Amino acid sequence: MSANRFSIVLGALLVLLLAGIGVAPAQPGPIRIGFVTDLTGPAAQAAKDMVNGLTLYLDEIGSQMAGRKVELIVEDSQGRPDVALTKLRKIVEHDRVHIVAGVLFGHIGYAMAPKVEEYRIPALFTVAASDDLTQRLKYRWVIRTGWASSQPSHPFGEYAARTLGYRKVAVVASDYAFGWEVVGGFQRTFEENGGQVIQKLWAPLGVMDLSPYIAKIRRDADAVLTMIAGASTLQFLKQYEEAGLKARIPLIGGGPAVDEALLPSMGDEALGVVTPLIYSGALETPANRRFVKEYRARFGKVPSYFSETNYTSGRWINEAVKALGGNVEDREKLLAALRKVEIADAPRGPVRLDTYGNPIQNVYFRKVERNREGELQNTVIVTIPAVSQFWKYSPDAFLRQPVYSRDVPPCRYC
């Protein structure tokens, strides 16, 4: 071969080689999850449980989904809507996350949801329970993987009237949207089944001295319903017992009042409290026993519902990513895949979404008892399967009513 011909052939080979290099598909980068929660402030323990639950799941799968590495970016919203919006902007615009997740307080969820819609980015609100996030406001890009505030309260109000036989219930609860919605759902079904809410005492969020409110509780009540949020509930239970009421008027509550995030810090004052929630660390199922064992080994405590909802949310994201073959860059397809996920064997039980983006799932009535090791636990005494956020009402009829608030339903028997 002549030198001239050799040069031509070599040049052609180089052109082909360079062309091949030019069209070789680039390796996809990591799947980035932006996680916003309240790591400082009165809900810090719950927020830590949230991160721990998701971290445990990601570690189990080697931080890989559909062959792509997963990068978790955690931001502290400090319980402040303005900070939460700043952190949302940071993870979406700077970190270029593919999915937003987390969100603890309901008022933070209400602040973030409109911005999520503006960004058109899939967001899994794993804890924020504000009813209207998946009801009247119809946020397309928001999916809730936890629960709606009034969801467990609807069956519980019926149970309190029909099974526990209470006729008059007094309420002591935190004065903000979550407390109103937990109480509202209970009051509606309790009164529809013959009961009467005879008193509503609203305590400022975060107040630590609950004795002035306890002193006002009507002594003719058959039971007291409490939903004091965060660490304040520890003080409420102690002061309720110190007032001599524990032995006289049974205490029932919203689920988080005695959640496992706080239960290890409680004593005998919590014994006997009955609450409804979507999860209990004492659930006797194979999936939950395995989850509790692994969580204990890793973090030295029983998982709370904050832990479980985020552990299950990690799996939720993974199922959607696998269905897409890892193509999370197409936000519309990712949103559609997230909405189709159903998990039959989550630690809490079977979970699927309704058309509004809220889980249909079991609700458990739990009673605080001591287990064989002497630890406090939420023993499951009743399971209500496949509970919708609309309970037994048609969605259309339910949504024609105003959202539960401080004065909805009105306290007709106060």
C-alpha positions as CSV (number, residue, x, y, z in Angstrom):
1,M,0.0,0.0,0.0
2,S,1.4,3.3,-1.0
3,A,2.1,5.9,1.6
4,N,-0.6,8.2,0.1
5,R,-3.2,5.5,0.2
6,F,-2.3,4.5,3.7
7,S,-2.7,8.1,4.9
8,I,-6.2,8.2,3.3
9,V,-7.3,4.9,5.0
10,L,-5.9,6.1,8.3
11,G,-7.6,9.4,8.0
12,A,-10.9,7.6,7.2
13,L,-10.5,5.4,10.3
14,L,-9.8,8.4,12.5
15,V,-13.0,10.1,11.2
16,L,-15.1,7.1,11.9
17,L,-13.6,6.7,15.4
18,L,-14.1,10.3,16.2
19,A,-17.7,10.2,14.9
20,G,-18.3,7.1,17.1
21,I,-17.0,9.0,20.1
22,G,-19.3,11.9,19.3
23,V,-22.5,9.9,19.2
24,A,-21.8,7.7,22.2
25,P,-24.5,8.2,24.8
26,A,-23.5,10.1,27.8
27,Q,-23.7,8.2,31.1
28,P,-26.7,9.6,33.1
29,G,-25.9,11.4,36.3
30,P,-27.4,10.5,39.7
31,I,-31.1,10.7,40.5
32,R,-31.3,13.6,42.9
33,I,-34.0,13.7,45.6
34,G,-34.4,17.0,47.4
35,F,-35.7,16.4,51.0
36,V,-37.1,19.3,53.0
37,T,-37.9,18.9,56.7
38,D,-37.7,20.7,60.1
39,L,-34.5,19.5,61.6
40,T,-34.4,22.3,64.2
41,G,-37.3,23.4,66.4
42,P,-39.9,21.5,68.4
43,A,-40.4,18.8,65.7
44,A,-36.7,18.0,65.4
45,Q,-37.0,14.4,66.6
46,A,-39.8,13.7,64.2
47,A,-37.8,15.2,61.4
48,K,-34.8,13.1,62.3
49,D,-37.0,10.0,62.1
50,M,-38.1,11.1,58.6
51,V,-34.6,11.3,57.4
52,N,-33.7,8.0,59.1
53,G,-36.5,6.2,57.5
54,L,-35.6,7.3,54.0
55,T,-31.9,6.7,54.6
56,L,-32.5,3.2,55.8
57,Y,-34.3,2.3,52.6
58,L,-31.7,3.9,50.3
59,D,-29.0,2.0,52.2
60,E,-30.9,-1.2,51.7
61,I,-30.9,-0.8,47.9
62,G,-27.3,0.5,47.8
63,S,-28.5,4.0,46.9
64,Q,-29.2,2.7,43.3
65,M,-32.4,2.9,41.4
66,A,-32.7,1.4,37.9
67,G,-28.9,1.2,37.7
68,R,-28.5,4.9,38.6
69,K,-26.9,6.3,41.7
70,V,-29.3,8.2,44.1
71,E,-28.2,11.4,45.7
72,L,-30.2,12.6,48.7
73,I,-30.0,16.4,49.4
74,V,-31.5,17.2,52.9
75,E,-32.5,20.8,53.7
76,D,-33.7,22.2,57.1
77,S,-36.9,24.4,56.8
78,Q,-36.7,25.3,60.5
79,G,-40.5,25.1,60.7
80,R,-40.8,28.4,58.8
81,P,-42.6,28.8,55.5
82,D,-40.3,31.5,54.2
83,V,-37.2,29.3,54.9
84,A,-39.0,26.3,53.3
85,L,-39.6,28.2,50.1
86,T,-35.9,29.3,50.0
87,K,-34.8,25.7,50.4
88,L,-37.2,24.6,47.7
89,R,-35.8,27.2,45.3
90,K,-32.3,26.0,46.2
91,I,-32.9,22.3,45.5
92,V,-34.9,22.9,42.3
93,E,-32.9,25.7,40.7
94,H,-29.4,25.1,42.0
95,D,-29.3,21.4,42.8
96,R,-31.5,20.4,39.9
97,V,-33.3,17.7,41.8
98,H,-35.6,15.3,40.0
99,I,-38.0,14.8,42.9
100,V,-39.0,16.9,45.9
101,A,-39.8,15.0,49.1
102,G,-40.3,15.3,52.8
103,V,-42.3,18.2,54.4
104,L,-43.4,17.8,58.0
105,F,-45.8,20.6,59.1
106,G,-49.1,21.2,57.3
107,H,-48.6,24.9,57.1
108,I,-45.2,24.3,55.4
109,G,-47.0,22.0,52.9
110,Y,-49.6,24.7,52.1
111,A,-46.7,27.2,51.5
112,M,-44.7,24.9,49.3
113,A,-47.4,23.4,47.1
114,P,-48.2,26.4,44.9
115,K,-44.4,26.8,44.2
116,V,-44.2,23.1,43.4
117,E,-47.0,23.6,40.9
118,E,-45.1,26.6,39.4
119,Y,-41.9,24.5,39.0
120,R,-43.9,21.5,37.6
121,I,-41.8,19.1,39.5
122,P,-43.1,15.9,41.2
123,A,-43.3,16.3,45.0
124,L,-44.0,13.6,47.6
125,F,-45.3,15.1,50.8
126,T,-44.4,12.3,53.1
127,V,-45.8,13.6,56.4
128,A,-47.6,17.0,55.9
129,A,-51.2,16.0,56.5
130,S,-53.1,19.2,55.7
131,D,-56.5,17.9,54.3
132,D,-56.8,20.3,51.4
133,L,-53.4,19.5,49.9
134,T,-55.2,16.5,48.3
135,Q,-58.8,17.8,48.4
136,R,-60.2,21.1,47.3
137,L,-56.9,22.7,46.2
138,K,-56.2,20.0,43.6
139,Y,-52.5,20.3,43.3
140,R,-51.5,18.2,40.3
141,W,-47.8,17.9,41.1
142,V,-48.2,17.0,44.8
143,I,-48.6,13.4,45.9
144,R,-49.1,12.5,49.6
145,T,-47.6,9.3,50.8
146,G,-48.5,9.8,54.5
147,W,-52.1,10.6,55.4
148,A,-54.7,13.4,55.5
149,S,-55.3,15.0,59.0
150,S,-58.9,13.9,59.4
151,Q,-58.5,10.5,57.7
152,P,-57.9,8.4,60.9
153,S,-60.3,10.6,62.9
154,H,-63.4,9.7,60.8
155,P,-63.5,6.0,61.8
156,F,-62.3,6.8,65.3
157,G,-65.2,9.2,66.0
158,E,-67.6,6.5,65.0
159,Y,-65.7,4.0,67.2
160,A,-65.7,6.3,70.2
161,A,-69.5,6.6,70.1
162,R,-70.5,3.1,69.0
163,T,-67.9,0.9,70.7
164,L,-66.4,2.9,73.5
165,G,-69.8,4.2,74.4
166,Y,-68.8,7.8,75.0
167,R,-71.5,10.4,74.8
168,K,-69.7,13.6,75.9
169,V,-66.2,14.4,74.9
170,A,-64.1,17.5,75.7
171,V,-61.3,18.5,73.4
172,V,-57.8,20.0,74.2
173,A,-55.8,20.5,71.1
174,S,-53.1,22.7,69.5
175,D,-54.5,25.8,67.8
176,Y,-53.5,25.4,64.2
177,A,-54.7,23.7,61.0
178,F,-53.6,20.2,61.8
179,G,-55.2,20.2,65.3
180,W,-58.5,21.7,63.8
181,E,-58.6,19.0,61.1
182,V,-57.9,16.1,63.5
183,V,-60.6,17.3,65.8
184,G,-63.0,18.2,63.0
185,G,-63.0,14.7,61.5
186,F,-63.5,13.2,64.9
187,Q,-66.3,15.6,65.8
188,R,-68.2,15.0,62.6
189,T,-68.5,11.2,62.9
190,F,-68.8,11.2,66.7
191,E,-71.8,13.5,66.6
192,E,-73.3,11.7,63.6
193,N,-73.3,8.6,65.8
194,G,-75.0,10.2,68.8
195,G,-72.1,11.7,70.6
196,Q,-71.6,15.3,71.7
197,V,-68.4,17.4,71.7
198,I,-69.1,19.6,74.7
199,Q,-65.9,21.7,74.8
200,K,-63.1,22.8,72.6
201,L,-60.0,24.2,74.3
202,W,-57.3,25.5,71.9
203,A,-53.8,25.8,73.1
204,P,-51.2,27.9,71.2
205,L,-48.8,25.7,69.2
206,G,-45.6,25.1,71.2
207,V,-47.0,26.2,74.6
208,M,-45.4,24.1,77.4
209,D,-47.7,24.8,80.4
210,L,-51.0,23.1,79.7
211,S,-52.3,23.3,83.2
212,P,-54.6,26.4,82.6
213,Y,-56.3,24.4,79.8
214,I,-56.5,21.2,81.9
215,A,-58.1,23.2,84.7
216,K,-61.0,24.2,82.4
217,I,-61.9,20.7,81.3
218,R,-65.5,19.9,82.1
219,R,-65.7,17.2,84.7
220,D,-68.9,15.8,83.2
221,A,-67.0,14.6,80.1
222,D,-66.9,10.9,79.4
223,A,-63.5,11.3,77.8
224,V,-61.0,13.9,76.7
225,L,-59.7,14.0,73.2
226,T,-56.2,15.6,72.9
227,M,-54.1,16.6,69.9
228,I,-51.3,18.6,71.5
229,A,-48.6,18.7,68.9
230,G,-44.8,18.0,69.3
231,A,-42.9,18.0,72.6
232,S,-45.7,19.8,74.3
233,T,-47.7,16.6,74.5
234,L,-45.2,15.2,77.0
235,Q,-46.0,18.0,79.4
236,F,-49.8,17.7,78.7
237,L,-49.8,14.0,79.7
238,K,-47.9,14.6,82.9
239,Q,-50.0,17.6,83.9
240,Y,-53.2,15.7,83.1
241,E,-52.1,12.9,85.5
242,E,-51.0,15.4,88.1
243,A,-54.4,17.1,88.0
244,G,-55.9,13.7,89.1
245,L,-57.9,13.4,85.8
246,K,-56.2,10.3,84.4
247,A,-58.1,8.0,86.7
248,R,-61.4,9.9,86.3
249,I,-61.7,10.8,82.6
250,P,-60.2,8.5,80.0
251,L,-57.8,10.1,77.5
252,I,-58.1,9.5,73.8
253,G,-56.2,11.4,71.1
254,G,-55.0,12.1,67.6
255,G,-52.4,9.5,66.5
256,P,-49.2,11.7,66.8
257,A,-50.0,12.5,70.4
258,V,-48.4,9.3,71.5
259,D,-46.4,8.4,68.4
260,E,-43.2,6.4,68.7
261,A,-41.2,9.5,68.1
262,L,-42.2,10.6,71.6
263,L,-43.3,7.4,73.3
264,P,-39.8,6.5,74.6
265,S,-39.8,9.8,76.6
266,M,-43.2,9.1,78.2
267,G,-44.0,7.1,81.4
268,D,-47.0,5.6,83.0
269,E,-49.0,8.7,82.4
270,A,-49.4,7.5,78.8
271,L,-50.7,4.1,79.6
272,G,-54.2,3.4,78.4
273,V,-54.4,6.3,75.8
274,V,-56.2,5.2,72.7
275,T,-55.5,6.8,69.4
276,P,-56.0,6.1,65.6
277,L,-53.2,6.2,63.1
278,I,-52.0,4.6,59.9
279,Y,-49.1,2.8,61.6
280,S,-47.9,1.3,64.9
281,G,-44.4,0.0,65.7
282,A,-46.1,-2.9,67.3
283,L,-47.9,-4.1,64.2
284,E,-47.5,-7.9,64.0
285,T,-46.9,-8.4,60.3
286,P,-43.8,-10.0,58.6
287,A,-43.0,-6.7,56.8
288,N,-43.2,-4.6,59.9
289,R,-41.3,-7.0,62.1
290,R,-38.4,-7.0,59.6
291,F,-38.6,-3.2,59.3
292,V,-38.6,-2.7,63.1
293,K,-35.7,-5.1,63.6
294,E,-33.6,-3.3,61.0
295,Y,-34.5,0.2,62.2
296,R,-33.7,-0.8,65.8
297,A,-30.4,-2.2,64.9
298,R,-29.5,0.9,62.9
299,F,-30.9,3.7,65.1
300,G,-31.4,2.1,68.6
301,K,-35.2,2.8,68.8
302,V,-38.6,1.7,67.5
303,P,-39.6,3.4,64.3
304,S,-42.3,6.1,64.4
305,Y,-44.9,6.7,61.7
306,F,-42.5,9.5,60.6
307,S,-39.9,6.8,60.0
308,E,-42.3,4.4,58.2
309,T,-43.9,6.9,55.8
310,N,-40.4,8.0,54.6
311,Y,-39.1,4.4,54.4
312,T,-42.1,3.5,52.3
313,S,-41.7,6.7,50.3
314,G,-38.2,5.6,49.3
315,R,-39.7,2.4,48.0
316,W,-42.5,4.4,46.3
317,I,-39.9,6.4,44.4
318,N,-37.9,3.3,43.5
319,E,-41.0,1.5,42.1
320,A,-41.7,4.5,39.8
321,V,-38.1,4.9,38.7
322,K,-37.9,1.2,37.8
323,A,-41.2,1.4,35.8
324,L,-39.5,4.2,33.8
325,G,-36.2,2.4,33.3
326,G,-34.5,5.2,35.2
327,N,-35.7,8.0,32.9
328,V,-36.5,10.5,35.6
329,E,-35.7,13.5,33.4
330,D,-39.2,13.4,31.8
331,R,-41.2,15.0,34.7
332,E,-44.6,14.2,33.2
333,K,-43.8,10.5,32.9
334,L,-42.3,10.5,36.3
335,L,-45.4,12.1,37.9
336,A,-47.6,9.5,36.1
337,A,-45.5,6.6,37.3
338,L,-45.5,7.9,40.9
339,R,-49.3,8.1,40.8
340,K,-49.6,4.5,39.6
341,V,-47.5,2.9,42.4
342,E,-49.3,0.5,44.7
343,I,-47.5,-1.3,47.6
344,A,-49.1,-4.3,49.0
345,D,-46.6,-5.1,51.8
346,A,-45.5,-1.8,53.2
347,P,-44.7,-2.0,57.0
348,R,-48.0,-0.1,57.6
349,G,-49.9,-2.5,55.3
350,P,-51.3,-2.1,51.8
351,V,-51.1,1.4,50.3
352,R,-52.5,2.9,47.0
353,L,-53.5,6.4,45.9
354,D,-56.9,7.7,45.2
355,T,-57.5,10.0,42.2
356,Y,-56.7,13.0,44.4
357,G,-53.2,11.8,45.3
358,N,-53.9,10.7,48.8
359,P,-53.3,7.1,50.1
360,I,-56.1,4.6,50.7
361,Q,-54.8,2.5,53.6
362,N,-55.5,0.8,56.9
363,V,-56.2,2.8,60.0
364,Y,-55.3,1.2,63.3
365,F,-56.8,2.0,66.7
366,R,-53.9,1.6,69.2
367,K,-53.8,1.5,73.0
368,V,-50.6,2.4,74.9
369,E,-49.4,-0.6,76.9
370,R,-46.1,-2.0,78.1
371,N,-44.5,-4.9,76.1
372,R,-42.6,-7.9,77.6
373,E,-39.5,-5.8,77.7
374,G,-41.2,-3.1,79.7
375,E,-41.3,-0.6,76.8
376,L,-44.3,1.5,76.0
377,Q,-45.9,0.5,72.7
378,N,-49.0,1.3,70.7
379,T,-50.8,-2.1,70.8
380,V,-53.1,-2.5,67.8
381,I,-56.7,-3.3,69.1
382,V,-58.7,-2.7,65.9
383,T,-57.8,-2.6,62.2
384,I,-60.0,-0.6,59.8
385,P,-59.0,-1.6,56.2
386,A,-58.7,0.6,53.1
387,V,-59.7,3.9,54.7
388,S,-60.2,6.8,52.2
389,Q,-59.7,10.4,53.1
390,F,-63.4,10.8,52.4
391,W,-64.4,7.9,54.7
392,K,-67.9,6.7,53.8
393,Y,-68.9,10.0,52.1
394,S,-68.9,10.5,48.4
395,P,-66.0,12.8,47.4
396,D,-68.3,15.3,45.7
397,A,-70.5,15.6,48.8
398,F,-67.5,15.8,51.1
399,L,-65.8,18.5,49.0
400,R,-68.9,20.7,49.0
401,Q,-68.4,21.1,52.7
402,P,-65.8,23.6,54.0
403,V,-62.5,22.3,55.2
404,Y,-62.4,21.5,58.9
405,S,-61.3,24.5,60.9
406,R,-61.4,26.1,64.4
407,D,-65.2,26.5,64.1
408,V,-66.1,23.8,61.5
409,P,-68.0,21.8,62.6
410,P,-69.5,24.3,65.1
411,C,-69.5,23.3,68.7
412,R,-73.3,23.1,69.1
413,Y,-73.1,21.4,72.5
414,C,-70.4,23.6,74.1
